[in-house]
């Protein structure tokens, strides 16, 4: 029996932390949330709207056994440490654990692990706190809001246009993509020209006539200028300025997702999955340790415990001149500063030292985080920027060059940021030079680009919609719903995505927009700060939202199903494509008078001979669309398997061997495993 119980979210984190604490502690995992809103009550919301939006929580499917085990662990412990993640979601999980497991106030503590290292875990255990009810109410309000909007709008869209879902943040993100597509479609390219003079070691571009900026719109305008140019050019002025390239900010969740997307080609989902592993713990030779701090944060703050040794490391490895300053965020709006920016837990665990313990992708992401953090503490890079202006009969040409004076933070960050130089030759004022060639080029203005994943995340962050921790899930959802497709690694809305946005804007334009969504984030922050009452925020929202939904159910036109061009064999009405629980199917348009459903022919895939009757084992589908393998002589032979038969016989019992989903080959009847 352990004296103290520590409950964390993930099994891997419990494994890491368990190695730091003594025998008096038992560390277990809840495997994430254990409860969620029920799907009962008004509209299946799991919320008692008439009783102050009281939520009705039930165990998540498959979690009843975990709850039972945790209750047993609680009874056997003197004190329970609730150690879920250090954010609002984690705070809510801690509250659910306390409530569902019946933990009394006097026998629990809340602990926050911002990094999973021995010293920080021990320090957190020694300095526990209690659950922050305001944070819990903020998360609970978000969950109820998302449930109400998601359930009500999804039901509306499913019944009217066959769209799969809508959501508070998801639908606004989709609107950004659709709006951008409309901009692209409405764009009219405009012609423009440039004239470039080429010299032996550099080139210069026409930009002025006397003191007036030049814009060239067609070839006639270009030819008139070309006729007035000589071969000789005079150096009118040379200007050299020293400029700084600012060192980088430490990563927050959104910037990590953006940089990993553009520099490593990782999706936001992949980035967060790898970061979670690096945070929760990696087995090194002599220890198991979290390599980075908590990765869901919108603060760039770095602790003094890290900054001091990091500065010493920079001075030792690169020299005193490379030391910079600690970054301080100027952005205070909508920032939760509960924990730090994303950084390595120790500057001594360099990427090269831990490389052999990491997968290729883990190493890439850790290297990016390590180098970005150090770069944030290093000096600015300095460059000399030179501009040469040349004159040719009052037509002014400009050449620019850049020379690196001091690489600063680029010493460590050059793998991710270009530091190319363009060195101009030494020339003197009034010096004459001749061009090798003068090249006119025709161009056309381009429409705004579609959003890449990195650009969409950046836009959402700048607009203040959603939370950085939810961006990956939001993007995944609009993909899974078929609202967007990827073209050249950029989001292009599909027909149903455009239709969904169009209908939502037709009926909910003042609710499904950037401004309203951003304002709701502010209100959630104010609930977290104890400045607003959570259920009053919900009531004000519901009073505005629900009448609109009811109106839309009446006023929104239902989209007619697509005709196939075939006639119903029973009544002669057109056959149409309908959407059901298990996908699309073809049926009579005269439903419910005629209930004809066309049976789709399934391609027969034979796997092997049936050992019982000599027939063939073929792929089949259940009524719910789940794949299984059975004899084609059914119902005479009822031989069937969930796992895929290999055609080989078991050496022990002569039954068929099957391949399981995890790639194992075993007998379909006995315990034999190949």
C-alpha positions as CSV (number, residue, x, y, z in Angstrom):
1,X,0.0,0.0,0.0
2,X,1.4,3.4,-1.1
3,X,1.1,6.3,1.2
4,X,0.7,8.8,-1.6
5,X,-1.1,8.5,-5.0
6,X,-0.2,10.7,-8.0
7,X,-2.6,10.7,-10.9
8,X,-1.3,11.9,-14.3
9,X,-2.9,11.8,-17.7
10,X,-0.6,9.6,-19.8
11,X,0.9,6.2,-19.1
12,X,4.3,7.4,-20.4
13,X,4.3,10.3,-18.1
14,X,3.4,8.1,-15.1
15,X,6.4,5.8,-16.0
16,X,8.8,8.8,-16.1
17,X,7.5,10.4,-12.9
18,X,7.3,7.0,-11.1
19,X,11.1,6.7,-11.4
20,X,11.7,10.0,-9.6
21,X,9.5,9.4,-6.5
22,X,10.2,6.9,-3.8
23,X,8.3,3.8,-2.7
24,X,5.8,5.9,-0.7
25,X,4.3,7.1,-4.0
26,X,2.2,5.2,-6.5
27,X,1.9,7.0,-9.9
28,X,-1.0,6.0,-12.1
29,X,-2.6,7.3,-15.3
30,X,-6.2,8.4,-16.1
31,X,-5.4,8.1,-19.8
32,X,-6.8,11.6,-20.4
33,X,-10.4,12.7,-19.7
34,X,-12.5,10.2,-17.8
35,X,-15.8,12.0,-18.2
36,X,-17.7,14.1,-20.8
37,X,-21.1,15.6,-21.3
38,X,-23.9,13.1,-21.7
39,X,-25.9,13.0,-25.0
40,X,-29.3,13.0,-23.2
41,X,-31.7,15.8,-22.4
42,X,-32.7,18.7,-24.6
43,X,-31.4,18.2,-28.1
44,X,-29.0,15.6,-26.7
45,X,-26.8,18.4,-25.3
46,X,-26.2,16.8,-21.8
47,X,-26.8,20.2,-20.4
48,X,-29.8,21.4,-18.2
49,X,-30.4,24.7,-19.9
50,X,-33.4,25.5,-17.7
51,X,-31.4,24.9,-14.5
52,X,-28.5,27.3,-15.0
53,X,-26.8,25.2,-17.7
54,X,-26.0,22.5,-15.3
55,X,-23.9,19.9,-17.1
56,X,-24.6,16.2,-16.9
57,X,-21.3,14.3,-16.9
58,X,-21.0,10.5,-17.6
59,X,-18.0,8.2,-17.9
60,X,-16.4,8.2,-21.4
61,X,-16.9,4.9,-23.1
62,X,-14.3,2.4,-22.0
63,X,-13.3,4.4,-18.9
64,X,-15.5,2.8,-16.3
65,X,-12.9,0.2,-15.6
66,X,-10.2,2.9,-15.1
67,X,-12.5,4.9,-12.8
68,X,-13.1,1.7,-10.7
69,X,-9.3,1.1,-10.4
70,X,-8.6,4.7,-9.5
71,X,-11.3,4.7,-6.8
72,X,-9.6,1.6,-5.3
73,X,-6.2,3.4,-5.4
74,X,-7.7,6.5,-3.8
75,X,-9.1,4.5,-0.9
76,X,-5.7,2.9,-0.3
77,X,-3.9,6.3,-0.1
78,X,-3.5,8.9,2.5
79,X,-3.1,11.8,0.1
80,X,-3.9,12.2,-3.6
81,X,-1.8,14.4,-6.0
82,X,-3.8,15.4,-9.1
83,X,-1.1,16.0,-11.6
84,X,-2.8,16.5,-15.0
85,X,-1.4,18.9,-17.5
86,X,-0.7,22.5,-16.5
87,X,-3.4,24.2,-18.5
88,X,-7.2,24.8,-18.5
89,X,-7.9,21.4,-20.0
90,X,-5.6,19.8,-17.4
91,X,-7.3,21.7,-14.6
92,X,-10.7,20.4,-15.7
93,X,-9.3,16.9,-15.8
94,X,-8.1,17.3,-12.2
95,X,-11.5,18.5,-11.1
96,X,-13.3,15.6,-12.9
97,X,-11.0,13.2,-11.2
98,X,-11.6,14.7,-7.8
99,X,-15.4,14.7,-8.4
100,X,-15.8,11.3,-10.0
101,X,-13.5,9.6,-7.5
102,X,-15.1,11.2,-4.5
103,X,-11.8,12.7,-3.2
104,X,-12.4,15.0,-0.2
105,X,-10.8,18.5,-0.1
106,X,-8.5,17.6,2.8
107,X,-7.0,14.6,1.2
108,X,-5.9,16.0,-2.2
109,X,-3.4,18.4,-3.7
110,X,-3.0,19.8,-7.2
111,X,0.5,19.7,-8.7
112,X,1.8,21.3,-11.9
113,X,4.6,19.7,-13.8
114,X,5.8,22.3,-16.3
115,X,8.8,20.0,-17.1
116,X,9.3,16.4,-16.4
117,X,12.7,16.3,-14.8
118,X,13.7,14.9,-11.4
119,X,14.4,18.2,-9.7
120,X,11.3,19.9,-11.1
121,X,9.0,17.0,-10.2
122,X,10.2,16.9,-6.6
123,X,9.9,20.7,-6.4
124,X,6.3,20.6,-7.6
125,X,5.4,17.8,-5.1
126,X,6.9,20.0,-2.3
127,X,4.9,23.0,-3.5
128,X,1.4,21.8,-4.3
129,X,-1.7,24.0,-4.8
130,X,-5.4,23.4,-5.1
131,X,-7.7,23.2,-8.1
132,X,-8.4,26.6,-9.6
133,X,-12.2,26.7,-9.9
134,X,-12.2,29.7,-12.3
135,X,-10.0,27.8,-14.8
136,X,-12.3,24.8,-14.5
137,X,-15.4,27.0,-15.1
138,X,-13.7,28.6,-18.1
139,X,-13.0,25.2,-19.7
140,X,-16.5,23.9,-18.8
141,X,-18.0,27.0,-20.5
142,X,-15.9,26.3,-23.6
143,X,-17.0,22.7,-23.6
144,X,-20.7,23.6,-23.2
145,X,-20.5,26.3,-25.9
146,X,-18.8,23.9,-28.3
147,X,-21.4,21.2,-27.5
148,X,-24.4,23.6,-28.1
149,X,-23.0,25.1,-31.3
150,X,-21.7,21.8,-32.6
151,X,-24.8,19.7,-32.0
152,X,-27.4,22.3,-33.0
153,X,-25.6,23.5,-36.2
154,X,-24.5,20.1,-37.2
155,X,-28.0,18.7,-37.0
156,X,-29.3,21.6,-39.0
157,X,-26.7,21.3,-41.8
158,X,-27.0,17.5,-41.9
159,X,-30.7,17.7,-42.4
160,X,-30.6,20.6,-45.0
161,X,-27.5,20.2,-47.1
162,X,-25.9,16.9,-46.0
163,X,-22.8,18.6,-44.4
164,X,-21.3,16.6,-41.6
165,X,-20.7,19.2,-38.9
166,X,-20.2,22.7,-37.8
167,X,-18.3,24.2,-34.8
168,X,-17.6,27.4,-33.0
169,X,-13.9,27.6,-34.2
170,X,-13.9,25.1,-37.0
171,X,-16.5,27.0,-39.0
172,X,-14.6,30.3,-38.7
173,X,-11.4,28.6,-39.8
174,X,-13.3,27.1,-42.8
175,X,-14.7,30.6,-43.6
176,X,-11.1,32.0,-43.8
177,X,-10.3,29.3,-46.4
178,X,-13.5,29.9,-48.4
179,X,-13.1,33.7,-48.2
180,X,-9.6,33.4,-49.5
181,X,-10.8,31.2,-52.4
182,X,-13.4,33.8,-53.3
183,X,-10.7,36.5,-53.3
184,X,-8.6,34.3,-55.7
185,X,-11.6,33.7,-58.0
186,X,-12.5,37.4,-58.1
187,X,-8.9,38.5,-58.7
188,X,-8.2,40.2,-62.1
189,X,-4.4,40.1,-62.9
190,X,-2.9,43.3,-64.0
191,X,0.0,43.6,-66.4
192,X,3.2,45.3,-65.4
193,X,6.8,45.4,-66.7
194,X,10.3,45.8,-65.2
195,X,13.5,46.9,-66.8
196,X,16.8,45.5,-65.5
197,X,20.3,46.7,-66.5
198,X,23.0,44.0,-66.2
199,X,26.6,44.8,-65.4
200,X,29.6,42.5,-65.1
201,X,29.3,41.9,-61.4
202,X,25.7,43.0,-60.5
203,X,22.4,44.2,-61.9
204,X,20.2,47.2,-61.2
205,X,16.4,47.8,-61.7
206,X,14.7,50.9,-63.0
207,X,12.6,52.5,-60.3
208,X,12.4,56.3,-61.0
209,X,12.5,59.0,-63.7
210,X,14.0,62.0,-62.1
211,X,12.2,62.1,-58.7
212,X,9.1,60.3,-59.7
213,X,8.4,56.6,-59.2
214,X,7.9,54.7,-62.4
215,X,5.1,52.2,-63.1
216,X,5.2,50.4,-66.5
217,X,1.9,48.9,-67.6
218,X,2.5,47.8,-71.2
219,X,5.2,47.1,-73.8
220,X,4.7,50.5,-75.6
221,X,5.7,52.3,-72.4
222,X,8.7,50.1,-72.0
223,X,9.9,50.6,-75.6
224,X,9.7,54.4,-75.2
225,X,12.1,54.2,-72.3
226,X,14.4,51.7,-74.0
227,X,14.8,54.2,-76.9
228,X,16.0,56.9,-74.5
229,X,18.6,54.8,-72.7
230,X,22.4,54.9,-73.5
231,X,24.9,52.2,-72.7
232,X,26.7,54.4,-70.2
233,X,25.5,54.7,-66.6
234,X,26.8,57.1,-64.0
235,X,27.0,56.2,-60.3
236,X,24.9,58.9,-58.7
237,X,25.1,57.7,-55.1
238,X,26.3,55.0,-52.8
239,X,24.8,54.4,-49.4
240,X,25.9,51.8,-46.8
241,X,23.9,51.3,-43.6
242,X,24.5,48.8,-40.8
243,X,21.3,46.9,-40.0
244,X,20.4,44.4,-37.4
245,X,18.5,41.1,-37.9
246,X,16.7,40.6,-34.7
247,X,17.2,37.3,-32.9
248,X,14.2,35.0,-32.7
249,X,11.6,34.7,-30.0
250,X,11.4,31.4,-28.0
251,X,8.7,29.1,-29.4
252,X,5.1,29.2,-28.2
253,X,2.6,26.5,-29.4
254,X,1.5,28.3,-32.6
255,X,5.0,29.4,-33.7
256,X,6.4,25.9,-33.1
257,X,3.6,24.5,-35.3
258,X,4.3,27.1,-38.0
259,X,8.1,26.6,-38.0
260,X,7.9,22.8,-37.9
261,X,5.5,23.0,-40.9
262,X,7.7,25.3,-43.0
263,X,11.1,24.0,-42.0
264,X,10.5,20.3,-41.3
265,X,7.3,19.6,-43.3
266,X,5.4,18.4,-40.2
267,X,1.7,18.8,-39.9
268,X,0.4,20.5,-36.7
269,X,-0.9,17.2,-35.5
270,X,2.4,15.4,-36.0
271,X,4.3,18.3,-34.3
272,X,2.2,18.2,-31.2
273,X,2.3,14.4,-31.0
274,X,6.1,14.4,-31.1
275,X,6.4,17.3,-28.7
276,X,4.1,15.5,-26.3
277,X,6.5,12.6,-26.3
278,X,9.5,14.8,-25.8
279,X,7.7,16.5,-22.8
280,X,6.6,13.3,-21.2
281,X,9.9,11.6,-21.1
282,X,12.6,9.8,-23.1
283,X,14.7,6.9,-21.9
284,X,18.4,8.0,-21.9
285,X,21.2,5.7,-20.7
286,X,21.1,6.6,-17.0
287,X,17.7,8.3,-16.7
288,X,14.2,8.8,-18.1
289,X,13.6,12.5,-18.5
290,X,11.4,15.0,-20.3
291,X,13.5,16.8,-22.9
292,X,11.3,19.9,-23.3
293,X,8.9,22.0,-21.2
294,X,5.2,21.8,-21.6
295,X,4.3,22.4,-25.2
296,X,0.9,24.1,-24.9
297,X,1.7,27.7,-24.1
298,X,1.3,31.2,-25.5
299,X,4.0,32.7,-23.3
300,X,7.6,33.4,-24.4
301,X,8.9,33.7,-20.8
302,X,12.0,31.7,-19.9
303,X,12.8,30.8,-16.3
304,X,16.0,32.2,-14.7
305,X,16.9,28.5,-13.8
306,X,17.3,28.0,-17.6
307,X,18.5,31.4,-18.7
308,X,21.7,31.5,-16.5
309,X,23.2,28.2,-17.6
310,X,22.1,28.9,-21.2
311,X,24.0,32.2,-21.2
312,X,27.1,30.4,-19.8
313,X,26.8,27.8,-22.5
314,X,26.6,30.5,-25.3
315,X,29.6,32.3,-23.9
316,X,31.6,29.2,-23.6
317,X,30.7,27.7,-27.0
318,X,30.6,30.9,-29.1
319,X,32.1,33.8,-27.2
320,X,30.9,36.7,-25.1
321,X,30.0,38.8,-28.2
322,X,27.2,36.3,-29.0
323,X,25.4,36.9,-25.7
324,X,22.0,38.6,-26.2
325,X,19.1,39.6,-24.0
326,X,16.1,37.7,-22.6
327,X,13.0,38.4,-24.7
328,X,10.0,40.1,-23.1
329,X,6.7,39.8,-24.8
330,X,5.0,43.1,-25.8
331,X,1.8,41.2,-26.5
332,X,-0.3,40.9,-23.4
333,X,-3.8,40.5,-24.9
334,X,-5.1,37.0,-24.8
335,X,-1.9,35.5,-23.4
336,X,-1.9,33.0,-20.5
337,X,1.5,33.3,-18.7
338,X,1.0,30.4,-16.4
339,X,4.1,28.7,-17.7
340,X,7.1,29.2,-19.9
341,X,7.8,29.2,-23.6
342,X,8.8,25.9,-25.1
343,X,12.4,25.2,-24.4
344,X,14.8,22.3,-23.6
345,X,14.8,21.3,-19.9
346,X,18.6,21.4,-19.9
347,X,21.0,23.3,-22.2
348,X,23.5,20.5,-21.5
349,X,21.3,17.9,-23.3
350,X,22.4,19.1,-26.8
351,X,20.7,17.5,-29.9
352,X,23.9,15.5,-30.7
353,X,24.1,14.0,-27.2
354,X,20.5,12.7,-27.2
355,X,20.3,11.8,-30.9
356,X,20.8,8.1,-30.5
357,X,17.9,7.9,-28.1
358,X,15.4,9.6,-30.5
359,X,13.6,8.7,-33.7
360,X,14.6,10.8,-36.7
361,X,11.5,13.0,-36.4
362,X,12.0,13.4,-32.6
363,X,15.6,14.5,-33.2
364,X,14.5,17.0,-35.9
365,X,11.9,18.6,-33.7
366,X,14.1,18.6,-30.6
367,X,17.0,20.2,-32.6
368,X,14.6,22.9,-33.8
369,X,13.4,23.7,-30.3
370,X,16.9,23.6,-28.8
371,X,18.4,25.9,-31.4
372,X,15.5,28.3,-31.4
373,X,15.7,28.7,-27.6
374,X,19.4,29.4,-27.7
375,X,19.0,31.7,-30.7
376,X,16.5,33.8,-28.6
377,X,19.2,34.4,-26.0
378,X,21.9,35.3,-28.6
379,X,22.9,38.7,-30.1
380,X,21.3,40.1,-33.2
381,X,23.0,39.5,-36.5
382,X,24.5,42.6,-38.2
383,X,24.7,43.2,-41.9
384,X,26.0,46.1,-44.1
385,X,23.3,46.9,-46.6
386,X,24.5,48.8,-49.6
387,X,22.4,50.7,-52.2
388,X,23.9,52.0,-55.4
389,X,21.8,54.4,-57.6
390,X,22.8,54.8,-61.2
391,X,21.6,57.4,-63.7
392,X,21.0,57.1,-67.4
393,X,19.5,60.2,-68.9
394,X,17.5,60.9,-65.7
395,X,16.3,57.3,-65.5
396,X,17.3,55.9,-62.1
397,X,18.4,52.3,-61.5
398,X,18.9,50.7,-58.1
399,X,21.2,47.9,-57.1
400,X,21.2,46.5,-53.5
401,X,23.6,44.2,-51.8
402,X,24.1,42.8,-48.3
403,X,27.3,41.7,-46.5
404,X,27.3,39.9,-43.2
405,X,29.3,41.7,-40.5
406,X,28.4,39.5,-37.5
407,X,26.3,36.3,-37.7
408,X,25.0,36.6,-34.1
409,X,22.1,34.2,-33.5
410,X,22.5,32.8,-37.1
411,X,25.6,31.0,-35.7
412,X,23.2,28.4,-34.4
413,X,20.0,29.0,-36.4
414,X,21.4,29.2,-39.9
415,X,19.9,25.7,-40.7
416,X,16.5,27.3,-40.5
417,X,17.1,30.8,-41.8
418,X,18.9,32.0,-44.8
419,X,22.0,34.2,-44.4
420,X,23.1,34.5,-48.0
421,X,25.2,37.5,-49.0
422,X,25.0,39.7,-52.1
423,X,28.2,41.5,-52.4
424,X,28.3,44.6,-54.6
425,X,31.6,45.6,-56.2
426,X,33.5,48.7,-55.0
427,X,32.5,51.7,-57.1
428,X,32.9,55.5,-56.7
429,X,30.5,58.3,-57.1
430,X,30.3,59.8,-60.6
431,X,32.1,56.7,-61.9
432,X,30.9,55.7,-65.3
433,X,30.0,52.1,-66.2
434,X,28.5,50.3,-69.2
435,X,25.7,47.8,-69.2
436,X,26.1,44.3,-70.7
437,X,22.4,44.2,-71.5
438,X,19.1,45.8,-70.7
439,X,16.3,43.3,-70.2
440,X,12.6,44.2,-70.1
441,X,10.3,41.6,-68.5
442,X,6.5,41.3,-68.6
443,X,4.8,40.3,-65.3
444,X,1.2,39.9,-64.0
445,X,0.0,40.6,-60.5
446,X,-0.8,37.4,-58.6
447,X,-3.9,36.7,-56.5
448,X,-3.4,36.1,-52.7
449,X,-2.1,32.6,-52.1
450,X,-4.2,29.9,-50.5
451,X,-3.5,29.1,-46.9
452,X,-0.8,26.6,-46.1
453,X,-1.2,24.9,-42.7
454,X,1.5,27.2,-41.2
455,X,-0.2,30.4,-42.7
456,X,-3.6,29.3,-41.5
457,X,-2.3,28.8,-37.9
458,X,-0.6,32.2,-38.1
459,X,-3.8,33.9,-39.3
460,X,-5.9,32.2,-36.6
461,X,-3.4,33.3,-33.9
462,X,-3.3,36.9,-35.1
463,X,-7.1,37.1,-35.3
464,X,-7.4,35.6,-31.8
465,X,-9.7,32.7,-32.7
466,X,-9.4,29.5,-30.9
467,X,-6.4,28.5,-28.8
468,X,-3.0,27.4,-30.0
469,X,-3.5,24.0,-28.3
470,X,-6.7,23.4,-30.5
471,X,-5.3,24.5,-33.9
472,X,-4.2,21.0,-34.9
473,X,-7.5,19.5,-34.0
474,X,-9.5,22.2,-35.8
475,X,-7.5,21.7,-39.0
476,X,-7.8,17.9,-38.7
477,X,-11.6,18.3,-38.4
478,X,-12.2,20.4,-41.5
479,X,-10.1,17.9,-43.4
480,X,-11.9,14.8,-42.1
481,X,-15.3,16.4,-42.8
482,X,-14.3,16.8,-46.5
483,X,-14.6,20.5,-46.3
484,X,-11.1,21.1,-47.8
485,X,-8.6,19.3,-49.9
486,X,-4.9,19.8,-50.3
487,X,-3.5,21.2,-53.5
488,X,0.3,21.9,-53.6
489,X,0.2,21.6,-49.8
490,X,-2.4,24.4,-49.5
491,X,-6.1,24.3,-48.5
492,X,-8.7,24.4,-51.2
493,X,-12.3,24.4,-50.1
494,X,-14.5,21.6,-51.6
495,X,-18.0,22.1,-52.9
496,X,-19.6,21.0,-49.6
497,X,-17.1,23.2,-47.7
498,X,-18.2,26.3,-49.7
499,X,-21.9,25.4,-49.4
500,X,-21.5,24.9,-45.6
501,X,-19.9,28.3,-45.2
502,X,-22.5,29.9,-47.5
503,X,-25.4,28.6,-45.5
504,X,-23.9,29.5,-42.1
505,X,-23.2,33.0,-43.3
506,X,-26.8,33.3,-44.6
507,X,-28.3,32.6,-41.2
508,X,-25.5,33.1,-38.6
509,X,-23.2,35.8,-40.0
510,X,-23.1,37.7,-36.7
511,X,-22.2,34.6,-34.7
512,X,-19.9,32.6,-37.1
513,X,-17.3,35.2,-37.7
514,X,-13.9,36.3,-36.5
515,X,-15.0,39.1,-34.3
516,X,-17.6,37.2,-32.3
517,X,-15.3,34.2,-31.9
518,X,-12.5,36.4,-30.7
519,X,-14.8,38.2,-28.3
520,X,-15.9,34.9,-26.9
521,X,-12.3,33.9,-26.2
522,X,-12.0,37.2,-24.2
523,X,-15.0,36.3,-22.2
524,X,-13.6,32.8,-21.5
525,X,-10.4,34.5,-20.3
526,X,-12.5,36.7,-18.0
527,X,-14.2,33.7,-16.6
528,X,-10.8,32.2,-15.9
529,X,-9.8,35.5,-14.1
530,X,-13.0,35.4,-12.0
531,X,-14.4,38.6,-13.7
532,X,-17.4,37.0,-15.4
533,X,-20.0,34.5,-14.2
534,X,-19.8,31.4,-16.4
535,X,-23.5,30.5,-16.8
536,X,-24.5,34.2,-17.4
537,X,-22.1,34.1,-20.4
538,X,-23.8,30.9,-21.6
539,X,-27.3,32.4,-21.1
540,X,-26.5,35.5,-23.0
541,X,-25.1,33.4,-25.8
542,X,-28.1,31.0,-25.9
543,X,-30.7,33.8,-25.9
544,X,-29.1,35.0,-29.1
545,X,-28.2,31.7,-30.7
546,X,-31.2,29.4,-30.2
547,X,-33.9,31.6,-31.8
548,X,-31.6,31.8,-34.9
549,X,-31.3,28.0,-35.1
550,X,-35.1,27.5,-34.9
551,X,-35.6,30.1,-37.6
552,X,-33.0,28.4,-39.8
553,X,-34.6,25.0,-39.4
554,X,-37.8,26.6,-40.9
555,X,-36.2,29.0,-43.4
556,X,-33.2,27.1,-44.8
557,X,-34.0,25.4,-48.0
558,X,-33.3,21.7,-48.1
559,X,-30.9,20.6,-50.8
560,X,-32.4,18.1,-53.2
561,X,-30.6,14.8,-53.5
562,X,-28.5,14.2,-56.6
563,X,-30.2,12.0,-59.3
564,X,-28.2,9.1,-60.7
565,X,-30.0,9.1,-64.1
566,X,-31.6,5.7,-63.4
567,X,-35.2,4.9,-62.7
568,X,-36.6,2.9,-59.8
569,X,-37.5,-0.6,-60.9
570,X,-40.5,-0.6,-58.5
571,X,-42.3,2.7,-59.2
572,X,-40.4,4.4,-62.1
573,X,-39.3,7.4,-60.0
574,X,-35.7,8.8,-60.3
575,X,-33.1,7.1,-58.2
576,X,-31.0,9.4,-56.1
577,X,-27.9,9.3,-53.9
578,X,-28.7,9.6,-50.2
579,X,-26.4,9.7,-47.2
580,X,-26.8,7.3,-44.4
581,X,-25.1,6.4,-41.2
582,X,-22.7,4.1,-43.0
583,X,-22.1,6.2,-46.1
584,X,-23.8,7.0,-49.4
585,X,-26.3,4.6,-51.0
586,X,-28.7,4.7,-54.0
587,X,-32.5,4.8,-53.3
588,X,-35.8,5.8,-54.7
589,X,-36.7,9.5,-54.6
590,X,-40.3,8.6,-53.8
591,X,-39.4,7.6,-50.3
592,X,-41.3,6.9,-48.0
593,X,-44.0,5.8,-50.4
594,X,-41.4,3.6,-52.2
595,X,-38.7,2.1,-50.0
596,X,-36.5,0.7,-52.8
597,X,-32.7,0.6,-52.1
598,X,-30.3,-0.4,-54.8
599,X,-28.0,-3.2,-53.7
600,X,-24.5,-2.2,-54.7
601,X,-22.4,-4.9,-56.3
602,X,-19.3,-5.6,-54.2
603,X,-16.2,-6.7,-55.9
604,X,-15.4,-10.3,-54.9
605,X,-11.9,-10.6,-53.4
606,X,-11.0,-14.3,-53.0
607,X,-8.3,-15.0,-50.3
608,X,-8.1,-18.8,-50.1
609,X,-10.0,-22.1,-50.2
610,X,-12.4,-22.7,-47.4
611,X,-11.1,-25.7,-45.3
612,X,-14.6,-26.8,-44.3
613,X,-16.5,-27.1,-47.6
614,X,-14.1,-26.4,-50.5
615,X,-15.6,-23.0,-51.3
616,X,-13.7,-19.7,-51.3
617,X,-13.0,-17.4,-48.4
618,X,-13.8,-13.9,-49.6
619,X,-14.0,-10.3,-48.3
620,X,-17.4,-9.3,-47.0
621,X,-19.0,-6.4,-45.3
622,X,-21.5,-6.4,-42.4
623,X,-24.7,-4.3,-42.6
624,X,-22.8,-1.6,-40.8
625,X,-19.9,-1.6,-43.3
626,X,-17.4,-3.4,-41.2
627,X,-15.0,-5.8,-43.1
628,X,-14.9,-9.5,-42.3
629,X,-13.9,-12.7,-44.2
630,X,-16.4,-15.5,-44.8
631,X,-17.2,-18.5,-47.1
632,X,-19.0,-17.8,-50.4
633,X,-21.1,-20.8,-49.7
634,X,-23.0,-19.1,-46.9
635,X,-25.6,-19.9,-45.5
636,X,-24.7,-23.6,-46.1
637,X,-21.2,-22.9,-44.8
638,X,-20.9,-20.4,-42.0
639,X,-17.1,-20.3,-41.7
640,X,-16.1,-16.6,-41.0
641,X,-13.2,-14.6,-39.5
642,X,-12.6,-11.0,-38.4
643,X,-8.8,-11.3,-39.0
644,X,-7.5,-11.9,-42.5
645,X,-6.9,-15.6,-43.4
646,X,-3.5,-16.3,-44.9
647,X,-4.4,-19.6,-46.6
648,X,-1.9,-21.5,-44.4
649,X,-3.0,-24.3,-42.1
650,X,-2.2,-24.4,-38.4
651,X,0.5,-27.1,-37.7
652,X,-1.3,-28.0,-34.4
653,X,-5.0,-28.1,-35.3
654,X,-5.2,-27.8,-39.1
655,X,-7.4,-24.7,-39.0
656,X,-6.6,-21.6,-41.0
657,X,-3.9,-19.1,-39.8
658,X,-5.0,-15.4,-39.8
659,X,-3.1,-12.1,-39.8
660,X,-4.1,-9.8,-37.0
661,X,-4.2,-6.0,-37.3
662,X,-0.9,-5.7,-35.5
663,X,0.8,-8.0,-38.1
664,X,0.9,-11.2,-36.0
665,X,0.2,-14.6,-37.6
666,X,-1.8,-16.9,-35.4
667,X,-4.3,-19.7,-35.5
668,X,-8.0,-18.8,-35.8
669,X,-9.0,-21.6,-33.5
670,X,-6.2,-22.5,-31.0
671,X,-3.4,-20.6,-29.2
672,X,-0.7,-21.2,-31.8
673,X,1.2,-18.2,-32.9
674,X,3.7,-18.2,-35.8
